[in-house]
Amino acid sequence: MQVCAAPPFAAEHALSCDARWRPHDLLRLHRLRQFDGEPEWVRVSFERAPYAVVRRALAADGFVAIGLRGAERSQRYGAWVHLDDIETAVPPEELAQRSPLAERTAFPAFTALAALQRDTTGTLSEFVWGPTGSTGFELATQAPTATLSSDLDVLIRAPEKLSHHAAIQLLSYLQAIAQRAGIRVDAQLETPAGGIALAEWAAGKARVMARHARGPQLIADPWAPAHGDA
C-alpha cells in the first residue's frame, strides 16, 4: 500500500505543478532528503537506483511531487524533492526504443515492448508514446525491476482529441500484442485533462476518470478547453 511523506512546505503553498516535469517522467536525483517515518526500504531502493517518478500531486514552488518504488509491488512511497536535487529527467518517450539487458529480453513485458518497437507502421506508431511502470523504470535505470508477471504499462501522448473509433482500433492493436506476449498491456492516454485509461475512452462511456494533480475527476471530454494541464 502506498504511503506518503508529510510535505516539506505548508499545505496552503501546494498550488502548482512545474511544467518542466510531467507525470511518469523519471528523475535521477543527486540526493533524497530524509522524511520522518519513511519506510526502511526507501533508502535501500534509492541506493540501488537513485530515481523517482513524477506523480500527480500539487507542490509548492521549487518542489516536485515524486513516487519512490521498492522491490515489492506493495512498496510505494510518495514524497517531494527540491529542484536542486534533480540531476536529469527521462520522459517515457525517450525509453520507447531502449532495450533491457540481454538476459532480460525474454521477460513477457519486454517481449511485448520489442514487438511494438519492431512494428514501425502499426497503429501505435502514429503517436508519441513510451513505457512506464516497472518496464520503464528498468529501462531507465538498468536495475532489474520487471518480473515474469509484470504487465507492460504504456503512456500515449494525446494532446488532440482521439475519436472513439480510433481509440477502439488502438486498443485492439495493443490487446493483440498483449495476447501474443501472454500479459496485459495497460495503456493510458495523456490528455489536457490528465491521464485517461485508453480502455475507458474506447468503451464510449458518458464520463471517464481523469487523473489530475488536483485529484481524480469524472469528465465527459478530456480535451475540453475548460480543463487545465495535468
N, C-alpha and C positions, 0 to 999 in steps of 0.2 A: 504494500500500500504506500502511495506517495505521501510524504510529509513535507512540510515547508518550513524554512527558517523564518525567523522574525525579520522583517525588512530593516536594513541599516539606515533608515530615514523615517521621518514622521509619515504616518499613513496619508495625511492630507496632502502630502507632496507627491504622491504617486498619481501623476496626471498625464503622463505621456509615454510614448514608445519612440526610441531613437530610430529613425528611418534607415540608418546605415546598416542595421542588423534586422533581419526578418525571421519570423518563426521557422524553426527547423535548420537555420544556419548553425554550423558547428564552430565554436570559438575555441581556439587554442589560447590558453591562459598562461601568463607569467607566474601567477600565484593565485591561490584560493584562500581568501581570508577565513579565519576560524569563525564558526557560528555556534552560539550557545545551544547545547543539546543536540548537535548534529549526530547522526548515526555513525558508529565506529567504522563502517565500511567506506565512508566518504573519502577519508584520507588515503586509504589503501588504493581505491579505484583511481583517485586523482594522480597518485604517484605512478600508477600503471599507464595511464593515458590522460595527460593534462588538458582534457577537452570537456566542454559543456555545450548543451544545445540551447538555443534561444527559445524561450517558451512564451506563450501568450499571457502576459500579465503586464499591468502598468508599472512604471518605475518613476522615481524622481529623476530630475536632470542629473546627468553624469553617471547613471546606473543602467544596467540591462538585466532583465529577468532571465534566469537560466535554469536548466534542469540538469541534474547530475545522475548518472546511471551506474549501478553496481553490477556485479557478476550475475546476480539473480534477477529474475523478472520482477520480483517484488521490491527490489532495491532502486527506488527512485526518490530524488530529493530536490525540492525546489528552493532556489536561493537567488541572490543578486550579486553581480560583480560590478566593480567600478570600471569605468572606461580605461583607466590607466593599467588595469590588469589584463587587458586584451592584447594578445600578440597578433593574431591573424584570424580571419573568418573564412569559412568554406561553405558556400551555399550548396544545396543539394545538386543543382545542375552541373557544378564542377566535378561531381562524382559520377556523373552519368556514364562516362566512358572508362572509368577506372576498373581495375581487376584486383581480386584478392590475391593473397599469397597462393602459390601453385598448389600446395597441399589442401587448400580450402575450396577450390573451384567446383568440387563435386557436391558441395552443400546445396540443397534444393533452392534456397534463396538466391545463391549466386548463379545457379543453372538458369533460373528464370531471368535474372538480370542479363546474363550473357545472350539469351535469346532475344531480348529487347534491343540489346546493343547491335546484334548482327542484322536485325531487320530494319534497314535504313529507309524503307519505303512503307513500313507499316503505319497503322493509324496513329500510334503514339509519336511517330517521327514529325508530325505536324506541330508538336507542342514543345515548349521548353519544360523539361522535367528532370527529376533526379531521385535517387534512392534516399530514404530517411530510415529512422529506426535503427535496429541492430546492424542491418546491412550497410547503411550509410556510415554509421559510426565506425565499423570495422574498416571500411574503405578509406576513411579519413585518417584513422589512427594506426592501422595495421595491427591493432590489438585484437586477438580472437574474441569475437562478441556474438556473432550469429551462431545458432545451434542447428541441428538437423531438423528441428521442428519450427524454426523461425519462418514467419511469413516475409514476403517482400513488400515493404511499405514504399509507396511512390508518391511524390509530390508533383503535381502538374500545375504550372502557371496558367491561369485563365483570366487575364485582365479584361478580355472581351467576352460577351455573353456566349455561352455554349448552348446550342439548341438541345432539346430533349432527344431528338433523333441522333445527333452527333454524340451525345453522352451514351446512348444505348450502344452505338457502334463501338465506341472506345471501351466501354465496359465489357462487351462481348469479346473484343480482341484480347484484353487483359485476362479475362477468365479462361480463354483458350490457352494462353501462355501458362497460366497457373495450373491448369489441369494437366498439362504435359509434364510440369515440374513436380506435381504432387503436393502443392502447397496453395495458400491463398495469396493473391496479390491485392493488397489493400491500398486503393488509390484515393488521394484527397485532392480536390481542386482548390487552388489558392485564388480566391476571388476578392474583389474590393471590400466585401462584407466580412471576409475571414475565410477560414477553412471549411469546406463543404465536402462531405463524402460523395464520391462520384456515384456510388450505388444509389444513394438517396435522390440525387438530382436525376439520374436516369429513370428512376421509378415513377417520376411525374407527380410527386406528392404536391399538395397545395402549398405546404410550407416545409422547409428543410432547416436542419440545425446548422447555424453558422457559429464557428468557434472564433471568438474575438477576444482581444486583450481585456475588454471591459466585461467579458463573460459571455457564455453561450446565449444565443437568441434564435427563436424560430422566425424565419422570414420567407416571404413569397419569392422575392427576386434578389439574389445575391449581387446583382450588378446595378441595382437601382442607385441613382446619384445621391440619394439621401444618406447612404451608408458611408462611414469613414474608412480609413485604412485599418487593416488588422494589426 
